[in-house]
Amino acid sequence: MDKLIIKGGYTISGSVNVHGAKNSALPIIVSSLLSEKTLKLSNVPNVVDVLNLIKLLKNYGVKIEHKKNKLKINSSKINNLSADYDVVRKMRASILILGPLLSRFGEARISLPGGCAIGTRPIDIHLTGLSKLGASFEIQNGFIVGNVKSQLVGNSIKLPFPSVGATENILMASVLAKGETKISNAAREPEIEDLSNCLIKMGAKIEGYGTKTILVQGVTNLKKAEHHIISDRIVAGTYIIAALMLNSALEIKYVNTIYLKSLINVLKKMGAKLKETKNSIRVFKGAKLKSTSISTSPYPGFPTDLQAQLMSLMCLSDGKSKIKETIFENRFMHVPELNRLGANITVEKDVATIIGNQTFKGAQVMASDLRASISLVLAAMNANGQTTLNRVYHLDRGYENIEKTLGSLGAKIKRKKN
């Protein structure tokens, strides 16, 4: 497994372009399974999760041309409806293939998914929703086996929780279902909007995306389309926090700042000096940051995917901060590793208390999941001395060549292969 060797104490400067959103790219790539026509995508992030998904779809017989940040996908000749464990175990997003395959072919077989070990993330919300459209499921030898007698039929589905993945799965399945589907308590994340916009370009009839209620009128077939994936708001937020932690001036470009309002509001409350335009945000040095308290929640609330990064910043801020994690029950796994670097963080159930004004010191640390990984990188960049971050593969799932990107801005990071 690769390692990152990080020397702390170096500032960053200049500007950085934000790559495409992983959490948009994955469902949009999967949506190609709904159609026999070609789907062309641009601004596709070159991250491990996307590469694994491409591998998975190729196992189905999907033809994919991948050049830099562009994909040309044709799913007209599917020769396999079973997704094996070897690929599926690496990412939970693979569960999203259920809806499109059941909708188009009436059957699907997928290994129970893997991914980050940050909580149970039950798939029963997916299965219950798809069942209301007419699918039936069995668990056989570690596989989810789904079948549809004739055709999926639209229905009213109220989600018990605004799950992003379940909303995406049901949304894609309902596109080819007969009649109208109503998804209540739907997720409102920008990535849902991006998927909906792509599906509409393909010929789907969708209303209400970005709100709590999505209405889908089923169509008989889809057409060829082209779509540009939105930028990654979590990556953009990471760079903003990195600049603040290093007291550095930095411009973050190609990001829709509307999608970052919850983070921007928290950072300004802490004393950050930020200037926003529609497609960029500038961080100014010299800000004295103070403590705050936040609670993660579904969009438009504070994203759980930025919780770990904000925690690293809170370690340097003045005073005592608190974070309440409401989305995933195991998403404080980075706390022991941050404490190894010199943080003073305690956790009681779903609340982390962070004592500020700490000084990070270099150490050996280990990544437990994607967002935990980047929080440790941010802390290591601020540390006195050298830090070795192990299990970098977590980081590669969501960030493109992070060592090269941060290195180009002035950070001292290099990758070492074992």
Sine and cosine of phi, psi and omega as CSV:
sin_phi,cos_phi,sin_psi,cos_psi,sin_omega,cos_omega
0.00,0.00,0.63,-0.78,0.01,-1.00
-0.94,0.34,0.40,-0.92,0.09,-1.00
-0.81,-0.58,0.37,-0.93,0.20,-0.98
-0.92,-0.39,0.76,-0.65,0.09,-1.00
-0.97,-0.26,0.88,-0.47,-0.13,-0.99
-0.85,-0.52,0.83,-0.55,0.09,-1.00
-0.99,-0.16,0.85,-0.53,-0.06,-1.00
-0.99,0.15,0.19,-0.98,0.13,-0.99
1.00,-0.09,0.09,1.00,0.00,-1.00
-0.96,-0.28,0.70,-0.71,0.04,-1.00
-0.99,0.12,0.20,-0.98,0.07,-1.00
-0.84,-0.54,0.35,-0.94,-0.01,-1.00
-0.32,-0.95,0.19,-0.98,0.03,-1.00
0.98,-0.19,-0.64,-0.77,0.00,-1.00
-0.64,-0.77,0.40,-0.92,-0.01,-1.00
-0.65,-0.76,0.70,-0.72,0.04,-1.00
-1.00,-0.02,0.70,-0.71,-0.01,-1.00
-1.00,0.03,0.78,-0.63,0.00,-1.00
-0.99,0.17,0.08,-1.00,-0.05,-1.00
-0.88,0.48,0.42,-0.91,-0.09,-1.00
-0.98,0.20,0.86,-0.50,0.07,-1.00
-0.84,0.55,-0.70,0.71,-0.09,-1.00
-0.96,0.26,-0.16,0.99,0.20,-0.98
-1.00,-0.04,-0.70,0.72,-0.08,-1.00
-0.86,0.51,-0.66,0.75,-0.10,-1.00
-0.88,0.48,-0.83,0.56,0.02,-1.00
-0.91,0.41,-0.54,0.84,0.00,-1.00
-0.92,0.38,-0.66,0.75,0.08,-1.00
-0.88,0.47,-0.68,0.73,0.02,-1.00
-0.88,0.47,-0.58,0.82,-0.04,-1.00
-0.87,0.50,-0.34,0.94,0.04,-1.00
-0.88,0.48,-0.38,0.93,0.02,-1.00
-0.91,0.40,-0.31,0.95,-0.03,-1.00
-0.96,0.26,-0.31,0.95,-0.19,-0.98
-0.79,-0.61,0.47,-0.88,0.14,-0.99
-1.00,0.06,-0.19,0.98,-0.06,-1.00
-1.00,0.00,0.30,-0.96,-0.06,-1.00
-0.98,0.21,0.68,-0.73,0.09,-1.00
-0.90,-0.44,0.84,-0.54,0.03,-1.00
-0.96,-0.29,0.77,-0.64,-0.04,-1.00
-0.84,-0.55,0.60,-0.80,0.11,-0.99
-0.81,-0.59,0.24,-0.97,-0.07,-1.00
0.87,0.49,0.60,0.80,0.04,-1.00
-0.99,0.12,0.82,-0.57,-0.02,-1.00
-0.95,0.30,0.67,-0.74,0.05,-1.00
-1.00,0.02,0.96,0.28,0.01,-1.00
-0.88,-0.48,0.31,-0.95,-0.13,-0.99
-0.87,0.49,-0.63,0.78,0.01,-1.00
-0.86,0.51,-0.66,0.75,0.02,-1.00
-0.92,0.39,-0.67,0.74,0.01,-1.00
-0.90,0.44,-0.62,0.78,0.05,-1.00
-0.92,0.40,-0.63,0.78,0.02,-1.00
-0.92,0.40,-0.64,0.77,0.07,-1.00
-0.86,0.51,-0.68,0.73,0.04,-1.00
-0.88,0.48,-0.68,0.74,0.00,-1.00
-0.88,0.47,-0.73,0.68,-0.02,-1.00
-0.92,0.40,-0.57,0.82,0.06,-1.00
-0.89,0.45,-0.54,0.84,0.07,-1.00
-0.90,0.43,-0.39,0.92,0.04,-1.00
-0.99,0.12,-0.19,0.98,-0.07,-1.00
0.98,-0.20,0.09,1.00,0.02,-1.00
-0.95,0.32,0.71,-0.71,0.06,-1.00
-1.00,-0.04,0.83,-0.56,-0.06,-1.00
-0.75,-0.67,0.81,-0.59,0.15,-0.99
-0.97,-0.26,0.82,-0.57,-0.09,-1.00
-0.85,-0.53,0.93,-0.36,0.05,-1.00
-0.78,-0.63,0.91,-0.41,-0.04,-1.00
0.80,0.60,-0.91,-0.42,-0.04,-1.00
-0.96,-0.28,0.47,0.88,0.00,-1.00
-0.82,-0.57,0.58,-0.81,0.06,-1.00
-0.78,-0.62,0.62,-0.78,0.16,-0.99
-0.84,-0.54,0.91,-0.42,-0.18,-0.98
-0.87,-0.49,0.75,-0.67,0.09,-1.00
-0.74,-0.67,0.87,-0.48,-0.06,-1.00
-0.94,-0.34,0.49,0.87,-0.08,-1.00
-0.95,0.32,-0.44,0.90,-0.06,-1.00
-0.85,-0.53,0.99,0.14,0.05,-1.00
-1.00,0.07,0.81,-0.59,-0.04,-1.00
-0.89,-0.47,0.18,0.98,-0.06,-1.00
-0.40,-0.92,0.73,-0.68,-0.01,-1.00
-0.89,-0.46,0.36,0.93,-0.02,-1.00
-0.83,-0.56,0.80,-0.60,0.01,-1.00
-0.97,-0.22,0.88,-0.47,-0.11,-0.99
-0.99,0.17,0.32,-0.95,-0.10,-1.00
-0.88,0.47,-0.61,0.79,-0.14,-0.99
-0.84,0.55,-0.62,0.78,0.01,-1.00
-1.00,0.00,-0.69,0.72,-0.10,-1.00
-0.89,0.46,-0.58,0.82,-0.06,-1.00
-0.88,0.47,-0.34,0.94,-0.09,-1.00
-0.99,0.11,-0.25,0.97,-0.01,-1.00
-0.35,-0.94,0.70,-0.71,-0.03,-1.00
-0.95,0.30,-0.36,0.93,-0.03,-1.00
-0.89,0.46,-0.28,0.96,0.01,-1.00
-0.89,0.45,-0.33,0.94,0.05,-1.00
-0.89,0.46,-0.34,0.94,-0.04,-1.00
-0.93,0.37,-0.25,0.97,0.01,-1.00
-0.96,0.29,-0.29,0.96,-0.04,-1.00
-0.85,0.53,-0.80,0.60,-0.06,-1.00
-0.85,0.53,-0.81,0.58,0.00,-1.00
-0.87,0.49,-0.67,0.75,-0.02,-1.00
-0.92,0.39,-0.68,0.74,0.02,-1.00
-0.91,0.43,-0.61,0.79,-0.03,-1.00
-0.94,0.35,-0.66,0.75,-0.07,-1.00
-1.00,0.05,-0.62,0.79,-0.13,-0.99
-0.91,-0.41,-0.26,0.97,0.03,-1.00
0.99,0.14,0.10,1.00,0.05,-1.00
-0.38,-0.92,0.41,-0.91,0.04,-1.00
-0.26,-0.96,0.50,-0.86,0.02,-1.00
-0.63,-0.78,0.90,-0.44,-0.08,-1.00
-0.69,-0.72,0.69,-0.72,0.07,-1.00
-0.89,0.45,0.56,-0.83,0.09,-1.00
-0.83,0.56,0.76,-0.65,-0.18,-0.98
-0.97,0.24,0.29,-0.96,0.06,-1.00
-0.91,-0.41,-0.63,-0.78,0.00,-1.00
0.87,-0.49,-0.41,-0.91,-0.02,-1.00
-0.93,0.36,0.62,-0.78,0.01,-1.00
-1.00,0.01,0.89,0.45,-0.09,-1.00
-0.92,-0.39,0.18,0.98,0.02,-1.00
0.46,-0.89,0.07,-1.00,-0.08,-1.00
-0.95,0.33,-0.58,0.81,-0.02,-1.00
0.64,0.77,0.88,0.47,-0.13,-0.99
-0.88,0.48,0.61,-0.79,0.01,-1.00
-1.00,-0.01,0.02,1.00,-0.03,-1.00
-0.89,0.46,-0.46,0.89,0.06,-1.00
-0.90,0.44,-0.65,0.76,0.06,-1.00
-0.88,0.47,-0.78,0.63,-0.11,-0.99
-0.92,0.40,-0.64,0.77,0.02,-1.00
-0.89,0.45,-0.70,0.72,0.01,-1.00
-0.90,0.44,-0.71,0.70,0.01,-1.00
-0.92,0.39,-0.53,0.85,0.05,-1.00
-0.89,0.45,-0.59,0.81,0.00,-1.00
-0.94,0.35,-0.28,0.96,0.10,-1.00
-1.00,0.01,-0.09,1.00,0.07,-1.00
0.90,-0.44,0.07,1.00,0.03,-1.00
-1.00,0.07,0.45,-0.89,0.11,-0.99
-0.82,-0.57,0.52,-0.85,-0.11,-0.99
-0.73,-0.68,0.51,-0.86,0.15,-0.99
-0.68,-0.73,0.48,-0.88,0.13,-0.99
-0.97,-0.23,0.89,-0.45,-0.05,-1.00
-0.80,-0.61,0.93,-0.37,0.08,-1.00
0.79,0.61,0.71,0.71,0.04,-1.00
0.99,0.12,0.11,0.99,0.03,-1.00
-0.92,-0.40,0.59,-0.81,0.20,-0.98
-1.00,-0.01,0.86,-0.51,0.00,-1.00
-0.92,-0.38,0.89,-0.46,-0.03,-1.00
-0.91,-0.42,0.57,-0.82,0.01,-1.00
-0.61,-0.79,0.48,-0.88,0.09,-1.00
-0.79,-0.62,0.75,-0.66,-0.06,-1.00
-0.89,0.45,-0.76,0.65,0.01,-1.00
-0.74,-0.67,-0.92,0.39,-0.01,-1.00
-0.52,-0.85,0.56,-0.83,0.12,-0.99
-0.90,0.44,0.61,-0.79,-0.04,-1.00
-0.83,-0.56,0.73,-0.69,-0.03,-1.00
-0.84,0.55,0.47,-0.88,-0.05,-1.00
-0.37,-0.93,0.16,-0.99,0.12,-0.99
-1.00,-0.05,0.83,-0.56,-0.08,-1.00
-0.80,-0.60,0.86,-0.51,0.07,-1.00
-0.95,-0.31,0.88,-0.47,-0.01,-1.00
-0.97,0.23,0.67,-0.74,0.04,-1.00
-0.94,0.35,-0.34,0.94,0.01,-1.00
-0.51,-0.86,0.62,-0.79,-0.03,-1.00
-0.96,0.29,0.91,0.41,-0.01,-1.00
-0.93,0.36,0.79,-0.61,0.01,-1.00
-0.90,0.43,-0.77,0.63,-0.03,-1.00
-0.88,0.48,-0.69,0.73,0.00,-1.00
-0.91,0.41,-0.65,0.76,0.06,-1.00
-0.86,0.51,-0.71,0.71,-0.01,-1.00
-0.90,0.44,-0.71,0.71,-0.04,-1.00
-0.89,0.46,-0.74,0.67,-0.01,-1.00
-0.92,0.38,-0.63,0.78,0.03,-1.00
-0.86,0.51,-0.76,0.65,-0.01,-1.00
-0.90,0.43,-0.65,0.76,-0.01,-1.00
-0.90,0.44,-0.59,0.81,-0.10,-1.00
-0.97,0.23,-0.27,0.96,-0.03,-1.00
-0.85,0.52,-0.63,0.77,0.00,-1.00
-0.97,-0.23,0.07,1.00,0.01,-1.00
-0.95,0.30,0.39,-0.92,0.00,-1.00
-0.98,0.18,0.80,-0.59,0.06,-1.00
1.00,0.07,-0.36,-0.93,-0.10,-0.99
-0.98,-0.18,0.67,-0.75,0.12,-0.99
-0.89,-0.46,0.73,-0.68,0.06,-1.00
-0.89,-0.45,0.87,-0.49,0.03,-1.00
-0.96,-0.27,0.93,-0.37,0.00,-1.00
-0.98,-0.18,0.44,-0.90,-0.09,-1.00
0.84,0.54,0.59,0.80,-0.02,-1.00
-0.95,0.30,0.44,-0.90,0.11,-0.99
-0.92,0.38,0.54,-0.84,-0.08,-1.00
-0.90,-0.43,0.21,0.98,-0.06,-1.00
-0.84,0.54,0.49,-0.87,0.06,-1.00
-0.82,0.58,-0.51,0.86,0.00,-1.00
-0.92,0.39,-0.48,0.88,0.10,-0.99
-0.93,0.38,-0.67,0.74,0.05,-1.00
-0.88,0.47,-0.67,0.74,-0.03,-1.00
-0.90,0.44,-0.71,0.71,0.05,-1.00
-0.87,0.49,-0.71,0.71,-0.01,-1.00
-0.88,0.48,-0.69,0.72,0.01,-1.00
-0.88,0.48,-0.63,0.78,0.04,-1.00
-0.91,0.41,-0.72,0.70,0.00,-1.00
-0.88,0.48,-0.62,0.79,0.03,-1.00
-0.90,0.43,-0.65,0.76,0.07,-1.00
-0.88,0.47,-0.50,0.87,0.03,-1.00
-0.98,0.18,-0.15,0.99,0.04,-1.00
0.91,-0.40,0.05,1.00,0.02,-1.00
-0.96,0.29,0.39,-0.92,0.04,-1.00
-0.91,-0.42,0.97,-0.22,-0.11,-0.99
-0.75,-0.66,0.70,-0.72,0.09,-1.00
-0.75,-0.66,0.45,-0.89,0.12,-0.99
1.00,0.10,0.05,1.00,0.02,-1.00
-0.91,0.42,0.63,-0.78,-0.13,-0.99
1.00,-0.04,-0.07,1.00,0.08,-1.00
-0.87,-0.49,-0.01,-1.00,-0.03,-1.00
-0.97,0.24,-0.24,0.97,-0.05,-1.00
-0.79,-0.61,0.88,-0.48,0.01,-1.00
-0.94,-0.35,0.75,-0.66,0.05,-1.00
-0.92,-0.38,0.76,-0.65,0.00,-1.00
-0.81,-0.58,0.79,-0.61,0.13,-0.99
-0.98,-0.19,0.88,-0.48,-0.06,-1.00
-0.89,0.45,0.59,-0.80,0.08,-1.00
-0.87,-0.50,0.27,-0.96,-0.06,-1.00
-1.00,0.07,-0.46,0.89,0.01,-1.00
-0.35,-0.94,0.22,-0.98,-0.03,-1.00
-0.87,-0.49,0.23,-0.97,-0.07,-1.00
-0.86,-0.51,0.13,-0.99,0.03,-1.00
-0.93,0.36,0.45,-0.89,-0.07,-1.00
-0.38,-0.92,0.29,-0.96,0.11,-0.99
-0.79,-0.62,0.60,-0.80,-0.05,-1.00
-0.51,-0.86,0.63,-0.77,0.05,-1.00
-0.97,-0.25,0.88,-0.48,-0.07,-1.00
-0.96,0.29,0.63,-0.77,-0.01,-1.00
-0.91,0.40,0.32,-0.95,0.02,-1.00
-0.96,0.27,0.32,-0.95,-0.10,-1.00
-1.00,0.07,0.96,-0.28,-0.04,-1.00
-0.91,0.41,-0.49,0.87,0.00,-1.00
-0.95,0.30,-0.66,0.75,0.08,-1.00
-0.89,0.45,-0.69,0.73,0.03,-1.00
-0.87,0.50,-0.71,0.70,0.04,-1.00
-0.88,0.48,-0.58,0.81,0.04,-1.00
-0.88,0.47,-0.70,0.72,0.00,-1.00
-0.92,0.39,-0.60,0.80,0.04,-1.00
-0.88,0.48,-0.73,0.68,-0.01,-1.00
-0.91,0.41,-0.62,0.79,0.03,-1.00
-0.85,0.52,-0.71,0.70,-0.01,-1.00
-0.90,0.44,-0.66,0.75,0.01,-1.00
-0.91,0.42,-0.66,0.75,-0.01,-1.00
-0.91,0.42,-0.53,0.84,-0.03,-1.00
-0.99,-0.12,0.14,0.99,-0.03,-1.00
0.75,0.66,0.79,0.62,-0.10,-0.99
-0.86,-0.52,0.50,-0.87,0.12,-0.99
-1.00,0.06,0.79,-0.62,-0.06,-1.00
-0.46,-0.89,0.63,-0.78,0.11,-0.99
-0.95,-0.32,0.80,-0.60,0.03,-1.00
-0.96,-0.26,0.88,-0.47,-0.15,-0.99
-0.93,-0.37,0.32,-0.95,0.01,-1.00
0.88,0.48,0.80,0.60,0.06,-1.00
-0.63,-0.78,0.69,-0.73,0.07,-1.00
-0.99,0.14,0.97,-0.26,-0.11,-0.99
-0.93,0.38,-0.30,0.95,0.06,-1.00
-0.87,0.49,-0.58,0.81,-0.03,-1.00
-0.96,0.29,-0.16,0.99,-0.04,-1.00
-0.93,-0.37,0.28,0.96,-0.10,-1.00
-0.85,0.53,-0.66,0.75,-0.05,-1.00
-0.90,0.44,-0.66,0.75,0.04,-1.00
-0.93,0.38,-0.73,0.68,-0.03,-1.00
-0.86,0.52,-0.66,0.75,0.01,-1.00
-0.90,0.44,-0.65,0.76,0.02,-1.00
-0.91,0.41,-0.70,0.72,-0.04,-1.00
-0.92,0.40,-0.63,0.77,0.05,-1.00
-0.91,0.41,-0.59,0.80,0.06,-1.00
-0.89,0.46,-0.55,0.84,0.03,-1.00
-0.98,0.21,-0.22,0.98,0.04,-1.00
0.93,-0.35,0.14,0.99,-0.02,-1.00
-0.92,0.39,0.57,-0.82,0.06,-1.00
-0.98,-0.20,0.96,-0.29,-0.08,-1.00
-0.76,-0.65,0.54,-0.84,0.11,-0.99
-0.78,-0.63,0.84,-0.54,-0.07,-1.00
-0.96,-0.27,0.61,-0.79,0.30,-0.95
-0.86,-0.50,-0.09,-1.00,-0.02,-1.00
-0.91,0.42,-0.60,0.80,-0.13,-0.99
-0.85,-0.53,0.26,0.97,0.03,-1.00
-0.38,-0.92,0.26,-0.96,0.09,-1.00
-0.61,-0.79,0.69,-0.72,-0.02,-1.00
-0.93,-0.36,0.75,-0.66,0.04,-1.00
-0.97,-0.25,0.75,-0.66,0.01,-1.00
-0.96,-0.29,0.54,-0.84,0.00,-1.00
-0.99,0.14,0.21,-0.98,0.09,-1.00
1.00,-0.08,0.02,1.00,-0.02,-1.00
-0.98,0.21,0.68,-0.73,0.12,-0.99
-0.99,-0.17,0.92,-0.38,-0.13,-0.99
-1.00,-0.04,0.65,-0.76,0.02,-1.00
-0.90,-0.43,0.20,-0.98,-0.07,-1.00
-0.95,0.32,0.29,-0.96,0.08,-1.00
-0.37,-0.93,0.09,-1.00,0.08,-1.00
-0.77,-0.64,0.68,-0.73,0.01,-1.00
-0.67,-0.74,0.30,-0.95,0.10,-1.00
-0.75,-0.66,0.77,-0.64,0.04,-1.00
-0.96,0.29,0.50,-0.86,0.03,-1.00
-0.29,-0.96,0.29,-0.96,0.03,-1.00
-0.85,0.53,0.41,-0.91,0.02,-1.00
-0.81,0.58,0.71,-0.70,0.27,0.96
-1.00,-0.05,0.34,0.94,0.05,-1.00
-0.96,0.27,-0.08,-1.00,-0.04,-1.00
-0.95,0.32,0.81,-0.59,-0.10,-1.00
-0.95,0.31,0.71,-0.70,0.07,-1.00
-0.87,0.50,-0.45,0.89,-0.02,-1.00
-0.96,0.29,-0.12,0.99,0.09,-1.00
-0.92,-0.39,0.06,1.00,-0.04,-1.00
-0.89,0.45,-0.72,0.70,-0.05,-1.00
-0.91,0.42,-0.64,0.77,0.01,-1.00
-0.91,0.42,-0.69,0.72,0.02,-1.00
-0.89,0.45,-0.58,0.81,0.02,-1.00
-0.87,0.49,-0.65,0.76,0.04,-1.00
-0.88,0.48,-0.66,0.75,0.03,-1.00
-0.91,0.41,-0.65,0.76,-0.01,-1.00
-0.88,0.48,-0.49,0.87,0.02,-1.00
-0.88,0.47,-0.44,0.90,-0.02,-1.00
-0.99,-0.13,-0.21,0.98,-0.07,-1.00
-0.98,0.20,0.28,-0.96,-0.04,-1.00
-0.99,0.11,0.86,-0.52,0.07,-1.00
0.96,-0.28,-0.19,-0.98,-0.05,-1.00
-0.96,-0.28,0.82,-0.57,0.00,-1.00
-0.93,-0.38,0.34,-0.94,0.06,-1.00
-0.70,-0.72,0.59,-0.81,0.09,-1.00
-0.80,-0.61,0.81,-0.58,0.11,-0.99
-0.97,-0.25,0.86,-0.51,-0.02,-1.00
-0.99,-0.13,0.91,-0.42,-0.08,-1.00
-0.95,-0.31,-0.10,0.99,-0.11,-0.99
-0.99,-0.10,-0.82,0.57,-0.04,-1.00
-0.86,-0.51,0.71,-0.70,-0.11,-0.99
-0.97,0.22,-0.29,0.96,-0.02,-1.00
-0.92,-0.39,0.48,0.88,-0.13,-0.99
-1.00,-0.07,0.45,0.89,0.15,-0.99
-0.91,-0.42,0.42,0.91,-0.05,-1.00
-0.93,0.36,-0.27,0.96,0.04,-1.00
-0.99,0.17,-0.24,0.97,-0.09,-1.00
-0.86,0.50,-0.76,0.65,0.01,-1.00
-0.86,0.51,-0.57,0.82,-0.02,-1.00
-0.96,0.28,-0.63,0.77,0.09,-1.00
-0.90,0.44,-0.61,0.79,0.06,-1.00
-0.90,0.43,-0.56,0.83,0.07,-1.00
-0.89,0.46,-0.49,0.87,0.00,-1.00
-1.00,0.06,-0.02,1.00,0.06,-1.00
0.91,-0.42,0.06,1.00,0.04,-1.00
-0.95,0.30,0.28,-0.96,0.07,-1.00
-0.80,-0.60,1.00,0.06,-0.10,-0.99
-0.80,-0.60,0.72,-0.69,0.10,-0.99
-0.85,-0.53,0.50,-0.86,-0.02,-1.00
-0.80,-0.59,0.75,-0.66,0.12,-0.99
-0.77,-0.64,0.95,-0.31,-0.07,-1.00
0.85,0.53,-0.91,-0.41,-0.09,-1.00
-0.97,-0.23,0.30,0.96,-0.02,-1.00
-0.83,-0.55,0.79,-0.61,0.08,-1.00
-0.96,-0.28,0.73,-0.68,0.06,-1.00
-0.94,-0.33,0.83,-0.56,-0.10,-0.99
-0.91,-0.42,0.88,-0.48,0.07,-1.00
-1.00,0.03,0.85,-0.52,-0.09,-1.00
-0.99,0.16,-0.16,-0.99,0.01,-1.00
0.87,0.50,0.56,0.83,0.01,-1.00
-1.00,-0.04,0.30,-0.95,0.08,-1.00
-0.88,-0.48,0.87,-0.50,0.03,-1.00
-0.97,0.25,0.57,-0.82,0.04,-1.00
-0.77,-0.64,0.66,-0.75,-0.06,-1.00
-0.85,0.53,0.58,-0.81,-0.01,-1.00
-0.28,-0.96,0.12,-0.99,0.16,-0.99
-0.99,0.11,0.81,-0.59,0.03,-1.00
-0.71,-0.70,0.25,-0.97,-0.07,-1.00
-0.73,-0.68,0.72,-0.70,0.02,-1.00
-0.99,0.15,0.67,-0.75,0.01,-1.00
-0.96,-0.28,-0.40,0.92,0.03,-1.00
-0.33,-0.94,0.05,-1.00,-0.12,-0.99
-0.85,0.52,-0.83,0.56,-0.08,-1.00
-0.96,0.28,-0.50,0.87,0.12,-0.99
-0.86,0.50,-0.63,0.77,-0.03,-1.00
-0.84,0.54,-0.76,0.66,-0.09,-1.00
-0.95,0.32,-0.48,0.88,0.06,-1.00
-0.90,0.43,-0.57,0.82,0.03,-1.00
-0.95,0.30,-0.57,0.83,0.08,-1.00
-0.89,0.46,-0.71,0.71,0.01,-1.00
-0.88,0.48,-0.69,0.72,0.01,-1.00
-0.91,0.42,-0.67,0.74,-0.03,-1.00
-0.90,0.44,-0.57,0.82,0.03,-1.00
-0.91,0.42,-0.41,0.91,0.02,-1.00
-1.00,-0.08,-0.15,0.99,-0.16,-0.99
-0.97,0.23,0.45,-0.89,0.21,-0.98
-0.98,0.20,0.85,-0.52,0.01,-1.00
1.00,-0.10,-0.31,-0.95,-0.13,-0.99
-0.94,-0.33,0.66,-0.76,0.04,-1.00
-0.87,-0.49,0.66,-0.75,0.12,-0.99
-0.94,-0.35,0.87,-0.49,0.02,-1.00
-0.98,-0.20,0.90,-0.44,-0.01,-1.00
-1.00,-0.07,0.31,-0.95,0.01,-1.00
0.87,0.49,0.79,0.61,-0.05,-1.00
-0.92,0.38,-0.27,0.96,-0.04,-1.00
-0.84,0.54,-0.48,0.88,0.08,-1.00
-0.87,0.49,-0.70,0.71,-0.03,-1.00
-0.90,0.44,-0.63,0.78,-0.05,-1.00
-0.93,0.38,-0.24,0.97,0.01,-1.00
-0.94,0.34,-0.40,0.92,-0.10,-1.00
-0.73,-0.69,-0.10,1.00,-0.02,-1.00
-0.80,-0.60,0.75,-0.66,0.01,-1.00
-0.99,0.17,0.90,-0.45,0.13,-0.99
0.66,0.75,0.84,0.54,-0.13,-0.99
-0.85,0.53,-0.57,0.82,-0.02,-1.00
-0.93,0.38,-0.56,0.83,0.02,-1.00
-0.96,0.27,-0.66,0.75,0.00,-1.00
-0.89,0.46,-0.80,0.60,0.00,-1.00
-0.93,0.36,-0.56,0.83,0.04,-1.00
-0.89,0.46,-0.61,0.79,0.01,-1.00
-0.92,0.39,-0.33,0.94,0.01,-1.00
-1.00,-0.04,-0.15,0.99,0.03,-1.00
0.84,-0.54,-0.16,0.99,0.03,-1.00
-0.95,0.32,0.41,-0.91,0.01,-1.00
-0.95,-0.30,1.00,-0.03,-0.05,-1.00
-0.70,-0.71,0.73,-0.69,0.10,-1.00
-0.67,-0.74,0.47,-0.88,0.00,-1.00
-0.99,-0.11,0.68,-0.73,0.04,-1.00
-0.82,-0.57,0.83,-0.55,0.01,-1.00
-1.00,0.01,0.69,-0.72,0.02,-1.00
-0.98,0.18,0.00,0.00,0.00,0.00
